[in-house]
Amino acid sequence: MKLNKLKQLFAEERAVSPVVGVALLIAITVILAAVIGGVVLGIGPTGADAPQAQLTADFGENNTTISHNGGDEISGDEVVVRNESGEINKLGELADGKNLSAGESTDIGDGNETVVTIVWQDPNSNSESVIAEFEE
């Protein structure tokens, strides 16, 4: 009786189905691992990118001037200026509501600053990136 069952096992033609099932499970596992790895490592689509710009700061006696020397336009509504005491002001408020383009400059302080940090805030999320940091 056992010999008949053994012969029947080897004579079965339905053995392909479990092999296909195992192959599909392995494929699903590999795809899930790639997606989870991409999320954990930060690969893939993210929020907007911070503007890339060359900025310089001139610490004068009466004011601090930020000059845009090239690169992307900086939106006054998306960029904040922090001084050493932690005061935060939107660049647009300091630059009379305008954006800062290459070749332009704007006064951002009263001349008492010794450290100025220009920070871009992503309008679609809570993330932020430091564009430039200056120390007198």
FIKOLZA-1660 file (N, C-alpha, C; in steps of 0.1 Angstrom, whole numbers, plus 5000, padded with zeros to 4 digits):
% residues 136
   i   px   py   pz ch aa at
   1 5008 4988 5000  A  M  N
   1 5000 5000 5000  A  M CA
   1 5009 5013 5000  A  M  C
   2 5019 5012 5008  A  K  N
   2 5028 5024 5009  A  K CA
   2 5035 5025 4995  A  K  C
   3 5038 5014 4989  A  L  N
   3 5045 5015 4976  A  L CA
   3 5036 5021 4966  A  L  C
   4 5023 5019 4966  A  N  N
   4 5014 5025 4957  A  N CA
   4 5013 5040 4958  A  N  C
   5 5013 5044 4971  A  K  N
   5 5012 5058 4974  A  K CA
   5 5025 5065 4969  A  K  C
   6 5036 5059 4971  A  L  N
   6 5049 5064 4966  A  L CA
   6 5049 5066 4951  A  L  C
   7 5044 5055 4944  A  K  N
   7 5044 5056 4929  A  K CA
   7 5034 5067 4925  A  K  C
   8 5023 5068 4932  A  Q  N
   8 5013 5078 4929  A  Q CA
   8 5019 5092 4931  A  Q  C
   9 5027 5094 4941  A  L  N
   9 5033 5107 4943  A  L CA
   9 5042 5111 4932  A  L  C
  10 5050 5102 4926  A  F  N
  10 5059 5105 4915  A  F CA
  10 5052 5106 4902  A  F  C
  11 5040 5100 4901  A  A  N
  11 5032 5100 4889  A  A CA
  11 5023 5113 4888  A  A  C
  12 5022 5120 4899  A  E  N
  12 5013 5132 4899  A  E CA
  12 5019 5143 4889  A  E  C
  13 5010 5149 4882  A  E  N
  13 5014 5159 4873  A  E CA
  13 5011 5173 4879  A  E  C
  14 5005 5174 4891  A  R  N
  14 5002 5187 4897  A  R CA
  14 5013 5193 4904  A  R  C
  15 5025 5188 4904  A  A  N
  15 5036 5192 4911  A  A CA
  15 5041 5206 4907  A  A  C
  16 5037 5211 4895  A  V  N
  16 5042 5224 4890  A  V CA
  16 5036 5235 4899  A  V  C
  17 5024 5233 4903  A  S  N
  17 5016 5243 4911  A  S CA
  17 5024 5248 4923  A  S  C
  18 5029 5239 4932  A  P  N
  18 5037 5244 4943  A  P CA
  18 5050 5251 4939  A  P  C
  19 5056 5247 4929  A  V  N
  19 5068 5254 4924  A  V CA
  19 5065 5268 4920  A  V  C
  20 5054 5270 4913  A  V  N
  20 5050 5283 4908  A  V CA
  20 5047 5292 4921  A  V  C
  21 5040 5286 4930  A  G  N
  21 5036 5293 4942  A  G CA
  21 5049 5298 4950  A  G  C
  22 5058 5289 4951  A  V  N
  22 5071 5293 4958  A  V CA
  22 5078 5304 4951  A  V  C
  23 5079 5303 4938  A  A  N
  23 5085 5313 4929  A  A CA
  23 5078 5327 4931  A  A  C
  24 5065 5327 4931  A  L  N
  24 5058 5340 4934  A  L CA
  24 5060 5345 4947  A  L  C
  25 5061 5337 4958  A  L  N
  25 5064 5341 4971  A  L CA
  25 5078 5348 4972  A  L  C
  26 5087 5342 4965  A  I  N
  26 5101 5347 4965  A  I CA
  26 5101 5361 4958  A  I  C
  27 5094 5362 4947  A  A  N
  27 5093 5374 4940  A  A CA
  27 5087 5385 4948  A  A  C
  28 5076 5382 4955  A  I  N
  28 5069 5392 4963  A  I CA
  28 5078 5396 4975  A  I  C
  29 5086 5387 4980  A  T  N
  29 5095 5390 4991  A  T CA
  29 5106 5400 4987  A  T  C
  30 5111 5397 4975  A  V  N
  30 5122 5405 4969  A  V CA
  30 5117 5420 4967  A  V  C
  31 5105 5421 4961  A  I  N
  31 5099 5434 4958  A  I CA
  31 5096 5441 4971  A  I  C
  32 5091 5435 4981  A  L  N
  32 5088 5441 4994  A  L CA
  32 5101 5446 5000  A  L  C
  33 5111 5438 5000  A  A  N
  33 5124 5442 5005  A  A CA
  33 5130 5454 4998  A  A  C
  34 5128 5455 4985  A  A  N
  34 5133 5466 4978  A  A CA
  34 5126 5479 4982  A  A  C
  35 5113 5478 4983  A  V  N
  35 5104 5490 4986  A  V CA
  35 5108 5494 5001  A  V  C
  36 5108 5485 5010  A  I  N
  36 5111 5489 5024  A  I CA
  36 5125 5494 5025  A  I  C
  37 5135 5488 5018  A  G  N
  37 5148 5494 5018  A  G CA
  37 5149 5508 5013  A  G  C
  38 5141 5510 5002  A  G  N
  38 5141 5524 4996  A  G CA
  38 5135 5534 5006  A  G  C
  39 5125 5530 5013  A  V  N
  39 5119 5540 5023  A  V CA
  39 5129 5542 5034  A  V  C
  40 5135 5532 5039  A  V  N
  40 5144 5533 5051  A  V CA
  40 5156 5541 5047  A  V  C
  41 5162 5539 5035  A  L  N
  41 5174 5546 5031  A  L CA
  41 5171 5559 5025  A  L  C
  42 5158 5563 5023  A  G  N
  42 5155 5576 5018  A  G CA
  42 5157 5577 5003  A  G  C
  43 5157 5566 4996  A  I  N
  43 5158 5566 4982  A  I CA
  43 5144 5567 4976  A  I  C
  44 5142 5574 4965  A  G  N
  44 5129 5575 4959  A  G CA
  44 5124 5589 4960  A  G  C
  45 5112 5591 4955  A  P  N
  45 5107 5605 4955  A  P CA
  45 5105 5611 4969  A  P  C
  46 5109 5623 4971  A  T  N
  46 5108 5630 4984  A  T CA
  46 5101 5643 4981  A  T  C
  47 5102 5652 4991  A  G  N
  47 5096 5665 4989  A  G CA
  47 5104 5674 4979  A  G  C
  48 5101 5686 4978  A  A  N
  48 5108 5695 4969  A  A CA
  48 5122 5697 4973  A  A  C
  49 5131 5700 4964  A  D  N
  49 5145 5702 4967  A  D CA
  49 5147 5717 4971  A  D  C
  50 5156 5719 4980  A  A  N
  50 5160 5732 4984  A  A CA
  50 5167 5739 4973  A  A  C
  51 5165 5752 4972  A  P  N
  51 5172 5760 4961  A  P CA
  51 5187 5760 4963  A  P  C
  52 5194 5759 4952  A  Q  N
  52 5209 5759 4952  A  Q CA
  52 5213 5773 4948  A  Q  C
  53 5220 5780 4957  A  A  N
  53 5224 5794 4954  A  A CA
  53 5237 5797 4961  A  A  C
  54 5245 5806 4954  A  Q  N
  54 5257 5811 4960  A  Q CA
  54 5254 5824 4967  A  Q  C
  55 5255 5824 4980  A  L  N
  55 5251 5836 4988  A  L CA
  55 5264 5841 4995  A  L  C
  56 5265 5854 4997  A  T  N
  56 5275 5860 5005  A  T CA
  56 5269 5870 5015  A  T  C
  57 5275 5872 5026  A  A  N
  57 5270 5881 5036  A  A CA
  57 5281 5892 5039  A  A  C
  58 5276 5904 5040  A  D  N
  58 5285 5915 5043  A  D CA
  58 5280 5921 5056  A  D  C
  59 5288 5919 5067  A  F  N
  59 5284 5924 5080  A  F CA
  59 5290 5938 5082  A  F  C
  60 5281 5948 5079  A  G  N
  60 5285 5962 5080  A  G CA
  60 5281 5967 5094  A  G  C
  61 5285 5980 5096  A  E  N
  61 5282 5986 5110  A  E CA
  61 5268 5989 5112  A  E  C
  62 5261 5993 5101  A  N  N
  62 5247 5997 5102  A  N CA
  62 5237 5986 5097  A  N  C
  63 5241 5976 5090  A  N  N
  63 5232 5966 5085  A  N CA
  63 5241 5954 5080  A  N  C
  64 5233 5943 5078  A  T  N
  64 5239 5931 5073  A  T CA
  64 5233 5928 5059  A  T  C
  65 5241 5927 5049  A  T  N
  65 5236 5925 5036  A  T CA
  65 5238 5911 5030  A  T  C
  66 5228 5905 5025  A  I  N
  66 5229 5892 5019  A  I CA
  66 5229 5894 5004  A  I  C
  67 5239 5889 4996  A  S  N
  67 5240 5890 4982  A  S CA
  67 5238 5877 4975  A  S  C
  68 5230 5876 4965  A  H  N
  68 5228 5864 4957  A  H CA
  68 5237 5865 4945  A  H  C
  69 5247 5856 4944  A  N  N
  69 5257 5856 4934  A  N CA
  69 5255 5846 4923  A  N  C
  70 5245 5838 4923  A  G  N
  70 5242 5829 4913  A  G CA
  70 5234 5817 4918  A  G  C
  71 5227 5810 4909  A  G  N
  71 5220 5798 4912  A  G CA
  71 5205 5801 4912  A  G  C
  72 5197 5793 4919  A  D  N
  72 5183 5793 4918  A  D CA
  72 5178 5806 4925  A  D  C
  73 5166 5810 4921  A  E  N
  73 5159 5821 4927  A  E CA
  73 5155 5816 4941  A  E  C
  74 5156 5825 4951  A  I  N
  74 5152 5822 4964  A  I CA
  74 5138 5829 4967  A  I  C
  75 5128 5821 4971  A  S  N
  75 5115 5826 4974  A  S CA
  75 5115 5832 4987  A  S  C
  76 5111 5845 4988  A  G  N
  76 5111 5852 5001  A  G CA
  76 5101 5845 5011  A  G  C
  77 5091 5838 5006  A  D  N
  77 5081 5832 5015  A  D CA
  77 5086 5818 5020  A  D  C
  78 5095 5812 5014  A  E  N
  78 5100 5799 5018  A  E CA
  78 5113 5799 5026  A  E  C
  79 5119 5811 5027  A  V  N
  79 5132 5812 5033  A  V CA
  79 5131 5820 5046  A  V  C
  80 5137 5815 5056  A  V  N
  80 5138 5823 5069  A  V CA
  80 5152 5827 5072  A  V  C
  81 5154 5837 5079  A  V  N
  81 5167 5842 5083  A  V CA
  81 5168 5841 5099  A  V  C
  82 5178 5834 5104  A  R  N
  82 5180 5833 5118  A  R CA
  82 5193 5840 5122  A  R  C
  83 5192 5847 5133  A  N  N
  83 5204 5853 5138  A  N CA
  83 5209 5845 5150  A  N  C
  84 5220 5849 5156  A  E  N
  84 5226 5842 5167  A  E CA
  84 5217 5841 5179  A  E  C
  85 5208 5850 5181  A  S  N
  85 5199 5849 5193  A  S CA
  85 5187 5840 5190  A  S  C
  86 5186 5835 5178  A  G  N
  86 5175 5826 5174  A  G CA
  86 5163 5833 5168  A  G  C
  87 5164 5846 5166  A  E  N
  87 5153 5854 5160  A  E CA
  87 5151 5849 5146  A  E  C
  88 5138 5847 5142  A  I  N
  88 5135 5842 5129  A  I CA
  88 5126 5852 5122  A  I  C
  89 5130 5855 5110  A  N  N
  89 5123 5864 5101  A  N CA
  89 5122 5858 5087  A  N  C
  90 5111 5859 5081  A  K  N
  90 5109 5855 5067  A  K CA
  90 5118 5864 5058  A  K  C
  91 5125 5859 5049  A  L  N
  91 5133 5867 5040  A  L CA
  91 5124 5877 5032  A  L  C
  92 5112 5873 5028  A  G  N
  92 5103 5881 5021  A  G CA
  92 5099 5894 5029  A  G  C
  93 5098 5892 5042  A  E  N
  93 5095 5904 5051  A  E CA
  93 5107 5913 5051  A  E  C
  94 5119 5908 5051  A  L  N
  94 5131 5916 5052  A  L CA
  94 5134 5922 5039  A  L  C
  95 5130 5916 5028  A  A  N
  95 5134 5921 5015  A  A CA
  95 5122 5927 5008  A  A  C
  96 5113 5933 5016  A  D  N
  96 5101 5940 5011  A  D CA
  96 5092 5931 5002  A  D  C
  97 5091 5918 5006  A  G  N
  97 5082 5909 4999  A  G CA
  97 5087 5903 4986  A  G  C
  98 5099 5906 4983  A  K  N
  98 5104 5901 4970  A  K CA
  98 5112 5888 4971  A  K  C
  99 5113 5881 4960  A  N  N
  99 5123 5870 4959  A  N CA
  99 5137 5875 4957  A  N  C
 100 5146 5867 4959  A  L  N
 100 5160 5871 4957  A  L CA
 100 5166 5863 4945  A  L  C
 101 5170 5870 4935  A  S  N
 101 5175 5864 4923  A  S CA
 101 5190 5867 4922  A  S  C
 102 5197 5860 4912  A  A  N
 102 5211 5863 4910  A  A CA
 102 5214 5877 4907  A  A  C
 103 5224 5883 4913  A  G  N
 103 5227 5897 4911  A  G CA
 103 5220 5907 4921  A  G  C
 104 5211 5902 4928  A  E  N
 104 5204 5910 4938  A  E CA
 104 5210 5909 4952  A  E  C
 105 5207 5918 4960  A  S  N
 105 5211 5918 4974  A  S CA
 105 5200 5924 4983  A  S  C
 106 5200 5921 4995  A  T  N
 106 5190 5927 5004  A  T CA
 106 5196 5929 5018  A  T  C
 107 5192 5939 5026  A  D  N
 107 5196 5941 5039  A  D CA
 107 5187 5932 5048  A  D  C
 108 5193 5925 5057  A  I  N
 108 5185 5916 5066  A  I CA
 108 5186 5919 5081  A  I  C
 109 5195 5929 5084  A  G  N
 109 5196 5931 5099  A  G CA
 109 5201 5945 5101  A  G  C
 110 5203 5948 5114  A  D  N
 110 5207 5962 5118  A  D CA
 110 5222 5963 5120  A  D  C
 111 5229 5953 5117  A  G  N
 111 5244 5954 5119  A  G CA
 111 5249 5948 5132  A  G  C
 112 5240 5944 5140  A  N  N
 112 5244 5938 5153  A  N CA
 112 5246 5922 5152  A  N  C
 113 5243 5917 5141  A  E  N
 113 5244 5902 5139  A  E CA
 113 5259 5898 5138  A  E  C
 114 5262 5887 5144  A  T  N
 114 5275 5881 5142  A  T CA
 114 5274 5867 5135  A  T  C
 115 5262 5861 5136  A  V  N
 115 5260 5848 5129  A  V CA
 115 5246 5850 5122  A  V  C
 116 5245 5846 5109  A  V  N
 116 5233 5846 5102  A  V CA
 116 5232 5832 5095  A  V  C
 117 5220 5826 5096  A  T  N
 117 5217 5814 5090  A  T CA
 117 5205 5815 5080  A  T  C
 118 5207 5811 5068  A  I  N
 118 5196 5812 5058  A  I CA
 118 5190 5798 5057  A  I  C
 119 5177 5796 5060  A  V  N
 119 5171 5783 5060  A  V CA
 119 5159 5783 5051  A  V  C
 120 5159 5773 5042  A  W  N
 120 5147 5770 5033  A  W CA
 120 5138 5761 5040  A  W  C
 121 5125 5764 5040  A  Q  N
 121 5115 5756 5046  A  Q CA
 121 5106 5750 5035  A  Q  C
 122 5105 5737 5034  A  D  N
 122 5097 5731 5023  A  D CA
 122 5082 5734 5025  A  D  C
 123 5076 5740 5016  A  P  N
 123 5062 5744 5017  A  P CA
 123 5052 5732 5018  A  P  C
 124 5057 5720 5014  A  N  N
 124 5048 5708 5013  A  N CA
 124 5050 5699 5025  A  N  C
 125 5060 5702 5034  A  S  N
 125 5063 5693 5045  A  S CA
 125 5069 5702 5056  A  S  C
 126 5073 5695 5067  A  N  N
 126 5079 5703 5078  A  N CA
 126 5094 5703 5078  A  N  C
 127 5099 5698 5067  A  S  N
 127 5114 5697 5066  A  S CA
 127 5120 5711 5062  A  S  C
 128 5132 5712 5066  A  E  N
 128 5140 5725 5062  A  E CA
 128 5154 5721 5060  A  E  C
 129 5161 5730 5052  A  S  N
 129 5175 5728 5048  A  S CA
 129 5182 5741 5050  A  S  C
 130 5194 5741 5055  A  V  N
 130 5202 5753 5056  A  V CA
 130 5208 5755 5042  A  V  C
 131 5205 5767 5037  A  I  N
 131 5211 5771 5024  A  I CA
 131 5225 5777 5026  A  I  C
 132 5226 5785 5036  A  A  N
 132 5239 5792 5039  A  A CA
 132 5240 5796 5053  A  A  C
 133 5252 5796 5059  A  E  N
 133 5255 5801 5072  A  E CA
 133 5267 5810 5072  A  E  C
 134 5266 5822 5078  A  F  N
 134 5276 5831 5078  A  F CA
 134 5280 5835 5092  A  F  C
 135 5293 5837 5094  A  E  N
 135 5297 5842 5107  A  E CA
 135 5307 5854 5105  A  E  C
 136 5305 5864 5113  A  E  N
 136 5314 5876 5111  A  E CA
 136 5328 5873 5115  A  E  C
% end
